[in-house]
Amino acid sequence: MEQKFRKIKATNPTIKEKLFSLAGMGEFLQKLGFTHSVEGSDEFYVLDDSKLGILLPFIQHLRDRIALIEAKQDGPDEYQRVKNVIENQ
């Protein structure tokens, strides 16, 4: 949600290797609402406030999935507890 996390530096070596090694990632980010910009020799994808609201349900869904994966590692009781919490939100 913080502004600093809504700006992706595409020329960052780690980001380039892990994210932009996937074909079409720049186009995908733009379809999600990120805008592409170039500042000097750096390339960025930025998500502005007007687009953030659209993505919030998807962000929450990903957070829920991650919580379930982590809970599953802790055992079936924890998985069921987290699943119930998510279903009752």
Secondary structure, 3 states (H helix, E strand, C coil): CCHHHHEEECCCHHHHHHCCCCCCHHHHHHHHCEEEEEECCEEEEEECHHHHHHHHHHHHHHHHHHHHHHHHHHCHHHHHHHHHHHHCC
